[in-house]
Amino acid sequence: MTEPGAGDGTRAVRAGLPEPRKYEPTLPGPVFAAHYHLPGEPSGPYTYGRDENPTWTLLERAIGELEAPDDPEGAGTVVFASGMAAISAVLFSQLSAGDAVVLPSDGYQALPLVREQLTAYGIEVRTAPTGGDAQLSELDGARLLWLETPSNPGLDVCDVRRLVTAAHARGALVAVDNTLATPLGQRPLELGADFSVASDTKGLTGHGDVLLGHVTARDGGRLAAVRRWRKITGAIPGPMEAWLAHRSLATLHLRVERQCANALALAEALAGRPEVTGLRYPGLPGDPSHPVAAAQMRRFGSVVSFTLPDRGRAERFLGELRLVDDATSFGGVRSTAERRGRWGGDAVPEGFVRFSVGAEDPEDLIADVLRALDAIA
Ligand SMILES: *Cc1c(COP(=O)(O)O)cnc(C)c1O
């Protein structure tokens, strides 16, 4: 484990590594086991493969060090097969019939499906947009406040500390979907949240080849309920995915630094273009989210969003790009972009583009984007 004062790069390359042992690898390979040798009375740590796996244990320690570097022992992490598995685990393990929950109205596009399921189980669902503190008027009698900041795809930001204070004063727990920021961009537990939840399919693993999610929390009882939910639903990551994720953490700092710098450079280049409206990047000094983002985030993420005049122009723009794949998801080392309206569900204009900035050379990427914009003029 790295010292609490270590830098992000040092922590990223060492996170979760076991004590060095002669003839053992630095990062042990994936452990493939449905069951473990277990003579006599059954007791942990490793009994059956749906309950625990040593490869998860190392990854969970690593993510815990990144989410709570000041107190990694005091926080626990549970990894899941996907971000949605992690989100569902918090919602369904912490809420029961008769409870009320406040969800973002402008968050991840699967949340409306979750909302239907929560309602079917007798949980009252209220919604509020991410920006503007509208959550405050929905908190009375609520059991859980769910925040997604920056929100996907609108990139609005809310003041986590302020909302946590208000929620805790009313007895409500707070969970933050930290997918877009990653723990190098923002540490929700340090801002007072009870749960930091993420889809690690995105920036945390960063190569577009693994689905994974995690939940980090300080309260052992609440985390035990989340772990129990994983066992009940079997929403477990494969050992290979867990190992790939751990291996990817070694480059997290390098990737995030490069991608955030590229995202800012792209946003600055787009800001001067007449066909671009509604440009959003929380790291851009003039962005409406910037003041709150600057106060609680350490890096501003790899996603830039903007609107082109119409659907046709947005489609041609995506078709013209040579270094940027037309694909969904975000946070990967290869730039991708998509016209978000093609999915339905998000309240965005037809020409709205969500751009996930990769680790290319910024000159090449920006030249490609400006060339594609010129081509659709
Ligand atoms: C992608 C995403 C999810 C869902 O993650 P999966 O790994 O696809 O299940 C949840 N929240 C946000 C903000 C996301 O971007």
Ligand as a Chemical Component Dictionary entry (heavy atoms), coordinates in Angstrom:
data_LIG
# 
_chem_comp.id                   LIG 
_chem_comp.type                 NON-POLYMER 
_chem_comp.pdbx_formal_charge   0 
_chem_comp.three_letter_code    LIG 
# 
loop_
_chem_comp_atom.comp_id 
_chem_comp_atom.atom_id 
_chem_comp_atom.alt_atom_id 
_chem_comp_atom.type_symbol 
_chem_comp_atom.charge 
_chem_comp_atom.model_Cartn_x 
_chem_comp_atom.model_Cartn_y 
_chem_comp_atom.model_Cartn_z 
_chem_comp_atom.pdbx_ordinal 
LIG C1 C1 C 0 -22.060 3.375  -18.614 1  
LIG C2 C2 C 0 -22.617 3.970  -17.383 2  
LIG C3 C3 C 0 -23.291 3.174  -16.452 3  
LIG C4 C4 C 0 -23.553 1.708  -16.693 4  
LIG O1 O1 O 0 -22.393 0.967  -16.732 5  
LIG P1 P1 P 0 -22.277 -0.501 -17.404 6  
LIG O2 O2 O 0 -20.889 -0.896 -17.077 7  
LIG O3 O3 O 0 -22.545 -0.310 -18.878 8  
LIG O4 O4 O 0 -23.308 -1.354 -16.783 9  
LIG C5 C5 C 0 -23.738 3.784  -15.296 10 
LIG N1 N1 N 0 -23.549 5.091  -15.049 11 
LIG C6 C6 C 0 -22.925 5.891  -15.931 12 
LIG C7 C7 C 0 -22.754 7.351  -15.612 13 
LIG C8 C8 C 0 -22.441 5.362  -17.116 14 
LIG O5 O5 O 0 -21.831 6.164  -18.001 15 
# 
loop_
_chem_comp_bond.comp_id 
_chem_comp_bond.atom_id_1 
_chem_comp_bond.atom_id_2 
_chem_comp_bond.value_order 
_chem_comp_bond.pdbx_ordinal 
LIG C1 C2 SING 1  
LIG C2 C3 SING 2  
LIG C2 C8 DOUB 3  
LIG C3 C4 SING 4  
LIG C3 C5 DOUB 5  
LIG C4 O1 SING 6  
LIG O1 P1 SING 7  
LIG P1 O2 DOUB 8  
LIG P1 O3 SING 9  
LIG P1 O4 SING 10 
LIG C5 N1 SING 11 
LIG N1 C6 DOUB 12 
LIG C6 C7 SING 13 
LIG C6 C8 SING 14 
LIG C8 O5 SING 15 
# 
